């Protein structure tokens, strides 16, 4: 008698890369128990919706996704950041089967068991050692901690995900090694506050491969830099010890890339945001970093229209941006977040003013970005290929480009190139955000040998 078909799980993953890692962990656990995965609602025995709840627009998107899953399937389990507001979810969607908060993997799996019991005799070898991932095979996110100790007035992450909880260093490094062994070419290190890694553990000493290491950002980066693959650092608050990883970037051991969320430059606005307000000192650090590592790319995000932001504050931001000359920048119009302290601040900025400031900011940064990229024209860069169209055209990323948020490298005449290949490309042209080039040395189409040995 044939064995019964395994129950199938559908998953909708919303939000940031940290939530994506949570989704991967849930899928890995369920797949290890013998569950199958469904790519559509109709084929799933139950659907897990991993939500985002940071901004009101993200909450609306999450509630909409829950409603869609209920309409299409009917059996829905909700988890993630918005899951911390179970009453809100159940008020809008009373038919959901279960609601769990962020990084509550066991609770999600238990809820799945209630709806679709696991197979009687699961085969753990159905899961590869590195676990299941939702990213392409050649890159992966490595989450090193949960939660956050910062008290930024516009953010409710500590309320949603709790205080900082660093993963043990051997656990993080073991996962990194497994990913590298599986063929991952790029690790993207993420958390809510990456440079605070280990603070909650008092930087406890631990043994790793015969060496004693601190549970510390610098020691973590030092070991990751020895994997022989790209390692990209995201969400790095500029604490003083960040200076100690720049030499690793200058020596081509870590990608010369730092994602630092500055958020603003006006001391008045930064104080209202409960953020460090020493942007002049930060400019000096940027100069030192670039002197040591000329190819360093700094990406950041900023908020315009924060409560109380005056025209003078905004001009201060533009002037700082011009001085800092950051390579990659994103900008958001301030949006109130339910439960955030910033909601009580006076000086609401009208929506039309926010819009005007956003456009001015983006125009200024577009000019800076175009000028910074133009310096790469004529250079030969390493490029990690993401997609190939079969017509000799490929799209990849340089060391300066994180997936989905930064620019791209468009490569012509890329014959024989595959996704996941790491190639050299000569840059022939640039625009405001992207590079354009060809493989170096040039590649030629593969010729088909005719019968008789002649081409």
C-alpha positions in Angstrom: 0.0 0.0 0.0 1.6 3.3 -1.0 2.5 5.8 1.8 0.0 8.7 2.2 1.1 11.9 0.6 2.7 14.4 3.1 0.8 17.4 4.2 1.6 20.5 2.1 2.5 23.9 3.6 2.1 27.3 1.9 4.0 30.3 3.1 3.7 34.0 2.5 6.7 36.0 3.7 6.5 39.7 4.1 8.8 42.4 5.4 12.5 42.7 5.8 15.3 40.2 5.4 15.2 39.4 9.1 11.6 38.2 8.6 12.7 36.2 5.5 15.3 34.3 7.7 12.5 33.5 10.2 10.5 32.1 7.2 13.4 30.0 6.2 13.8 28.6 9.7 10.1 27.7 9.8 10.3 26.0 6.4 13.4 24.1 7.4 11.8 22.7 10.6 8.6 21.7 8.8 10.5 20.1 5.8 12.7 18.2 8.3 9.5 16.7 9.7 8.4 15.5 6.3 6.0 18.2 5.2 5.9 19.1 1.5 5.9 22.7 0.3 3.1 24.2 -1.9 3.7 27.1 -4.3 0.0 28.1 -4.5 -2.9 28.4 -2.1 -5.0 25.6 -3.7 -2.4 22.9 -3.1 -1.7 23.8 0.6 -3.2 22.1 3.6 -2.5 25.2 5.6 -0.9 28.6 4.8 1.5 30.4 7.1 1.6 34.2 6.7 4.8 35.8 8.2 3.8 39.4 8.7 5.4 42.8 9.0 4.1 45.4 11.4 6.7 48.2 11.4 4.8 50.9 9.4 1.1 51.4 9.0 1.4 50.7 5.3 3.2 47.4 6.1 0.5 46.5 8.6 -2.2 47.1 6.0 -0.2 45.0 3.5 0.0 42.2 6.1 -3.7 42.3 6.9 -4.5 42.2 3.2 -2.2 39.2 2.7 -4.0 37.4 5.6 -7.3 38.2 4.0 -6.2 36.9 0.6 -4.9 33.7 2.1 -8.2 33.1 4.0 -10.2 33.8 0.8 -8.0 31.5 -1.3 -7.4 28.7 1.2 -9.3 29.1 4.4 -6.7 27.6 6.8 -4.3 30.3 7.9 -1.7 30.6 10.6 -0.3 34.1 11.3 3.2 34.9 12.7 5.8 37.7 12.6 5.9 41.2 13.9 2.2 42.0 13.4 1.5 38.8 15.3 2.4 40.7 18.5 -1.0 42.4 18.0 -3.2 39.3 18.0 -6.4 41.2 19.0 -6.0 43.5 16.0 -5.6 40.5 13.6 -8.5 38.6 15.1 -10.7 41.6 15.0 -10.1 42.0 11.3 -9.8 38.2 10.5 -11.6 36.2 13.2 -11.2 32.9 11.2 -7.4 32.7 11.4 -6.4 29.4 13.1 -3.5 30.7 15.2 -1.5 33.9 15.8 2.1 33.9 17.1 4.6 36.8 17.5 8.0 37.3 15.9 10.6 34.5 16.0 8.3 32.1 17.8 9.2 29.2 15.6 8.1 26.4 17.9 4.7 28.0 18.3 4.3 28.2 14.5 5.3 24.5 14.1 2.9 23.5 16.9 0.1 25.3 15.2 0.8 23.6 12.0 0.8 20.2 13.8 -2.7 21.0 15.1 -4.1 21.6 11.6 -2.1 19.1 9.6 -0.3 16.4 11.8 3.2 15.6 10.7 4.0 12.3 8.9 4.4 9.4 11.2 8.0 8.7 10.2 9.8 11.9 9.0 13.0 11.7 7.0 15.4 14.4 8.2 17.6 13.8 5.2 15.0 15.5 3.0 16.6 18.8 4.3 20.0 19.9 3.2 22.5 20.7 6.0 22.2 24.4 5.4 18.4 24.3 5.7 15.8 25.6 3.3 16.2 29.1 1.9 14.0 31.5 -0.1 16.9 33.3 -1.7 18.7 32.2 -4.9 21.3 29.5 -4.4 24.3 31.9 -4.6 23.5 34.3 -1.7 22.0 33.9 1.7 21.1 36.0 4.8 22.9 35.3 8.1 20.9 36.6 11.0 23.1 37.0 14.1 20.6 38.3 16.7 17.0 39.1 17.4 15.5 42.3 18.9 17.1 45.6 19.7 18.2 47.7 22.8 17.8 51.1 21.1 14.9 53.4 21.9 14.4 55.3 18.6 11.3 57.4 19.0 9.9 56.4 15.5 10.4 52.7 15.9 8.5 49.9 17.8 10.9 47.0 17.0 11.8 46.5 20.7 8.1 46.2 21.5 7.6 43.7 18.6 10.7 41.7 18.9 12.0 42.4 22.4 15.5 43.4 23.5 18.7 42.3 21.9 19.2 38.5 21.9 22.5 37.5 20.3 22.8 34.0 18.9 25.8 32.1 20.3 28.9 32.6 18.2 29.6 28.9 17.4 26.0 28.6 16.2 26.3 31.6 13.9 29.7 30.4 12.5 28.5 26.8 12.0 25.6 28.1 9.9 27.9 30.3 7.9 30.2 27.4 7.2 27.4 25.2 6.1 26.1 27.9 3.7 29.6 28.4 2.2 30.0 24.6 1.8 26.6 24.5 0.0 27.9 26.9 -2.6 26.7 30.2 -1.3 28.9 32.9 -2.8 27.6 35.8 -0.7 26.6 36.1 3.0 24.5 39.1 4.0 24.9 39.6 7.7 21.7 41.0 9.3 20.1 41.9 12.6 18.4 44.9 14.0 21.7 46.3 15.3 24.6 44.3 13.9 27.4 46.1 15.6 25.8 45.5 19.0 26.3 41.8 18.5 27.2 40.1 21.8 26.4 43.1 24.1 23.6 41.1 25.8 26.0 38.3 26.4 28.7 40.6 27.8 30.9 39.5 24.9 31.4 36.2 26.6 34.5 34.2 25.5 33.8 31.0 23.6 35.9 28.3 21.9 35.9 27.9 18.1 38.2 25.7 16.1 40.8 25.7 18.9 40.8 29.4 19.4 39.2 31.6 22.1 36.9 34.2 20.6 34.7 37.0 22.1 31.0 37.0 21.3 31.7 40.3 19.6 31.1 42.1 16.3 34.8 42.3 15.4 35.6 38.7 16.3 32.6 37.6 14.3 33.7 39.6 11.2 37.2 38.3 11.6 36.2 34.7 11.3 33.6 35.3 8.6 36.3 37.1 6.6 38.2 33.7 6.4 35.4 31.8 4.6 36.7 32.9 1.1 33.3 34.2 0.0 31.6 37.6 -0.1 30.5 38.9 3.3 28.3 42.0 3.4 27.4 43.9 6.6 24.0 45.4 7.0 22.4 47.6 9.7 25.7 48.6 11.3 25.4 51.3 13.9 28.6 53.4 13.8 29.9 52.4 17.3 33.7 53.1 17.7 34.7 49.4 17.3 33.3 49.5 13.7 36.6 51.2 12.9 38.3 47.8 13.6 36.6 46.0 10.7 37.6 48.5 8.0 41.1 47.1 7.7 39.5 43.7 6.9 37.7 45.5 4.0 40.9 47.2 2.9 42.6 43.8 2.7 39.8 42.3 0.6 38.7 39.9 3.3 35.3 41.5 3.8 33.3 43.3 1.2 34.1 47.1 1.4 30.5 47.9 2.2 28.8 49.3 5.3 25.1 49.8 5.6 24.7 52.4 8.3 21.2 53.9 9.1 22.0 57.5 9.8 18.3 58.7 9.5 19.1 62.4 9.6 21.9 65.0 10.1 20.2 67.8 12.0 21.1 67.6 15.7 17.6 68.8 16.6 15.9 66.1 14.6 18.3 63.4 15.7 17.7 64.3 19.3 13.9 64.1 18.7 14.5 60.7 17.1 16.6 59.6 20.1 19.6 59.0 17.8 23.3 60.0 18.2 23.8 63.6 17.1 27.4 63.8 16.2 27.3 64.0 12.4 30.4 66.3 12.2 32.4 63.6 13.9 30.9 61.1 11.6 32.2 63.0 8.6 35.7 62.7 9.9 35.3 59.0 10.4 34.1 58.6 6.9 37.2 60.4 5.6 39.4 58.1 7.7 37.6 55.0 6.5 38.0 56.1 2.8 41.6 56.9 3.3 42.2 53.4 4.5 39.8 51.7 2.1 39.3 53.8 -1.0 36.7 51.4 -2.5 34.5 51.5 0.6 30.8 51.9 -0.2 28.6 53.4 2.5 24.8 53.0 2.1 22.3 54.6 4.4 18.7 55.5 4.9 17.2 58.8 5.9 13.8 60.1 7.0 12.3 63.4 5.9 9.3 65.1 7.3 9.9 63.9 10.9 7.8 65.8 13.5 9.4 69.2 14.2 11.7 69.1 11.1 12.1 72.7 9.9 13.3 74.1 6.6 16.6 74.8 8.3 16.8 71.2 9.6 16.2 69.9 6.1 18.8 72.2 4.6 21.3 70.9 7.2 20.5 67.4 6.0 21.1 68.3 2.4 24.4 70.0 3.2 25.6 67.0 5.2 24.6 64.7 2.4 26.7 66.8 0.0 29.6 66.6 2.4 29.3 62.9 3.1 29.1 61.8 -0.5 27.5 58.5 0.3 27.4 56.0 -2.5 24.0 54.3 -1.8 21.1 56.1 -0.2 17.4 55.5 0.4 14.9 58.0 1.8 11.5 57.6 3.4 8.8 60.1 4.1 8.0 60.0 7.8 5.0 57.8 8.6 3.5 57.5 12.1 3.7 54.0 13.6 1.1 52.9 16.1 2.7 52.8 19.5 5.8 54.8 18.7 6.9 57.7 21.0 7.3 60.0 18.0 3.5 60.2 17.6 3.3 62.5 20.6 5.9 65.0 19.2 4.6 68.4 18.1 5.3 70.0 14.7 3.6 67.6 12.3 5.0 68.2 8.8 2.2 68.5 6.1 2.2 65.7 3.5 2.8 68.1 0.6 6.0 69.4 2.4 7.2 65.9 3.0 6.7 65.1 -0.7 8.6 68.2 -1.8 11.5 67.4 0.6 11.6 63.8 -0.5 11.9 64.9 -4.2 14.6 67.4 -3.4 16.5 64.8 -1.3 16.4 62.2 -4.1 17.5 64.7 -6.7 20.5 65.7 -4.6 21.4 62.1 -4.0 20.9 61.1 -7.6 23.6 63.7 -8.6 26.0 62.4 -5.9 25.4 58.7 -6.9 26.0 59.5 -10.6 29.2 61.2 -9.8 30.4 58.4 -7.5 29.6 55.7 -10.1 31.3 57.6 -12.9 34.6 57.0 -11.1 34.2 53.3 -11.9 34.1 53.8 -15.6 37.0 52.0 -17.2 37.7 49.8 -14.2 37.5 46.0 -14.0 35.3 44.8 -11.2 34.3 41.5 -9.7 30.6 40.9 -10.4 28.3 38.3 -8.9 25.7 37.2 -11.6 22.1 37.1 -10.5 20.2 36.6 -13.8 20.9 35.7 -17.4 18.4 36.1 -20.3 19.9 33.5 -22.7 20.7 36.2 -25.3 24.2 37.0 -23.9 22.9 39.6 -21.5 23.4 39.2 -17.8 22.6 41.3 -14.7 24.8 41.1 -11.6 26.1 43.1 -8.7 29.5 44.5 -7.7 30.8 44.6 -4.2 29.0 48.0 -3.9 25.5 46.5 -4.5 23.3 44.5 -2.1 20.5 42.5 -3.7 17.2 44.2 -4.2 18.1 47.5 -2.6 21.2 48.9 -4.5 22.2 49.2 -8.1 23.0 46.5 -10.7 25.7 45.8 -13.2 24.3 45.2 -16.7 26.7 43.0 -18.7 26.5 42.5 -22.5 28.2 39.7 -24.5 28.1 37.5 -21.4 28.1 34.2 -23.3 28.3 31.1 -21.1 27.7 33.0 -17.9 25.3 31.4 -15.3 23.5 32.8 -12.2 25.9 32.5 -9.3 29.1 32.9 -11.4 31.6 35.4 -10.0 33.2 37.0 -13.0 35.4 40.0 -13.9 33.7 42.8 -16.0 35.1 45.9 -17.6 32.8 48.9 -17.0 32.1 51.0 -20.1 29.3 53.2 -19.0 27.4 54.4 -15.8 24.2 56.2 -14.9 22.7 57.4 -11.7 22.4 54.0 -10.1 23.8 51.2 -12.4 26.9 50.2 -14.2 27.2 48.8 -17.7 30.0 46.6 -19.0 31.2 43.4 -20.6 33.1 40.4 -19.3 36.9 40.7 -19.0 38.6 39.2 -20.8 35.9 39.2 -23.5 34.0 36.0 -24.0 32.9 34.5 -27.3 29.8 32.5 -28.2 30.4 28.7 -28.2 30.6 27.4 -31.7 28.9 24.2 -32.7 31.2 21.7 -34.3 29.9 20.5 -37.7 30.0 16.9 -38.9 33.4 16.0 -40.2 35.3 18.0 -37.6 35.0 21.4 -39.4 33.4 24.4 -37.7 
